[in-house]
Amino acid sequence: MTVPLADLALQKEDLPPDYRLKDRTVTSYDGAGQVFRDLGWQQGYEVTYYRMDTDRNDITIISQEIAVYPIKTVRDAYSLKKEKLLPEEDSRTDYQVPFPPTGDRSIAWREVSTSGMVPVVTYTVIFTKKNVYEKIALTGTSTDYELLKTLATTAAEKIR
């Protein structure tokens, strides 16, 4: 992978027009976590977009995490992230969802937080392609699973 990580990140034109950029940043070495540095973490990047409708008290956030590893350890990083992030057991509110194959390996799931006044749904997909690991999450009071699939495909196609 020789392109800058910022070029792999989802861009405004990859999203529906009502989303706004919230944050775009390089992940620091310390921010990667020791276990992932031990796996040869090389660099990372994160971007977050949001959509808000104050009349309906509605907000949706799209976040993307990109990390580069040596080709020989990217699968291990994926497995550790999957173990850490995936809900422990399928339940009524948290469960794995079918997802089209994305990259070299992928998995997706849905979680619902009911701790606030309004339930918040999160759809997350993690995948690897070549030596790149990505996590894309769509979180909010209204979410679109089909949009997550489109964004994951777009993100995977940027990795050459």
C-alpha positions in Angstrom: 0.0 0.0 0.0 1.7 3.2 -1.1 -1.2 5.8 -1.1 -1.6 8.1 1.9 -4.2 6.7 4.3 -6.3 9.9 4.0 -6.9 8.8 0.4 -8.4 5.5 1.6 -10.8 7.3 4.0 -14.4 7.8 3.0 -14.8 11.2 1.5 -17.8 13.6 1.6 -18.7 12.6 -1.9 -18.9 8.9 -0.9 -21.8 9.7 1.5 -25.3 11.0 1.2 -25.4 14.8 0.8 -26.8 15.5 4.3 -23.7 14.2 6.1 -21.1 16.6 7.4 -17.4 16.1 8.4 -16.9 16.0 12.2 -13.3 14.8 12.5 -10.4 13.5 10.4 -7.2 12.5 12.1 -4.1 10.3 12.0 -4.0 7.7 14.7 -1.0 8.1 17.0 1.4 5.2 17.7 0.3 5.3 21.4 -3.4 5.3 20.3 -2.9 2.0 18.5 -2.7 -0.1 21.7 0.2 -2.2 22.7 -1.2 -5.5 21.5 -1.6 -4.1 18.0 1.8 -2.4 18.0 3.2 -5.9 18.9 1.5 -7.1 15.7 3.5 -4.6 13.7 0.9 -1.8 13.5 2.4 0.7 11.0 -0.1 3.6 10.7 -3.7 4.5 11.2 -6.3 7.0 10.3 -9.9 7.8 11.5 -12.7 9.9 10.0 -16.1 10.7 11.4 -19.2 12.2 9.7 -22.6 13.0 11.1 -26.1 13.9 10.1 -28.4 15.8 12.4 -32.1 16.7 12.2 -32.9 18.8 15.3 -36.6 18.9 14.4 -36.8 15.2 14.9 -34.2 14.9 17.6 -32.3 12.6 15.2 -28.5 12.1 14.8 -26.5 9.5 12.8 -22.8 9.1 12.9 -20.5 7.3 10.4 -17.1 6.5 11.7 -14.2 4.8 9.9 -11.0 3.4 11.4 -8.2 2.3 9.1 -5.0 0.6 10.2 -2.0 -0.8 8.2 -0.2 -4.0 9.4 2.4 -6.2 7.8 0.7 -8.7 5.5 1.7 -11.6 7.8 -0.1 -10.2 10.8 -3.2 -8.3 9.5 -5.2 -11.5 9.9 -4.2 -11.7 13.6 -5.1 -8.1 14.1 -8.5 -8.7 12.5 -9.1 -11.8 14.8 -8.2 -9.8 17.9 -10.4 -6.8 16.9 -13.3 -9.2 16.1 -13.0 -10.9 19.4 -12.9 -7.6 21.2 -15.7 -5.9 19.3 -18.2 -8.7 18.4 -21.1 -9.1 20.9 -20.4 -12.1 23.1 -23.6 -13.9 22.2 -26.4 -13.2 19.9 -29.3 -11.7 21.8 -32.6 -10.0 21.0 -30.8 -6.7 20.5 -27.1 -7.6 19.6 -26.4 -10.0 16.9 -24.3 -10.8 13.8 -25.9 -9.8 10.5 -25.4 -11.2 7.0 -23.0 -9.1 5.0 -21.7 -9.4 1.5 -18.1 -10.6 1.3 -15.9 -7.5 1.6 -12.1 -7.6 1.1 -10.3 -10.7 2.1 -12.4 -11.4 5.3 -15.3 -9.5 6.9 -18.0 -9.7 9.5 -20.8 -7.4 10.5 -23.2 -7.1 13.5 -25.9 -5.0 15.0 -26.2 -3.6 18.5 -28.9 -1.7 20.3 -28.3 0.6 23.3 -31.4 1.2 25.3 -29.7 3.1 28.1 -31.0 6.5 26.9 -34.4 7.9 26.3 -34.3 6.7 22.6 -32.8 3.4 21.5 -29.5 3.9 19.5 -28.7 1.3 16.9 -25.1 0.6 15.7 -24.3 -1.4 12.6 -20.6 -2.3 12.4 -18.5 -4.0 9.8 -14.8 -5.0 10.1 -12.8 -6.2 7.1 -9.3 -6.6 5.8 -8.0 -6.3 2.3 -4.3 -6.9 1.6 -2.5 -5.4 4.6 -5.3 -3.0 5.6 -7.8 -3.4 8.4 -10.9 -1.3 8.4 -13.9 -0.8 10.8 -16.9 1.2 9.7 -19.7 1.9 12.1 -23.1 3.6 11.5 -24.6 4.7 14.8 -27.7 6.7 15.6 -31.4 7.1 16.3 -32.0 6.2 12.6 -29.6 4.0 10.7 -29.4 2.5 7.2 -27.9 -0.9 6.9 -27.9 -0.7 3.1 -25.8 2.4 3.4 -23.3 0.6 5.5 -22.9 -2.1 2.8 -22.4 0.6 0.2 -19.8 2.4 2.3 -17.9 -0.8 3.0 -17.8 -1.7 -0.7 -16.6 1.8 -1.5 -13.9 1.7 1.2 -12.6 -1.7 0.1 -12.4 -0.6 -3.5 -10.0 2.2 -2.5 -7.5 -0.3 -1.3 -5.3 -1.3 -4.3 
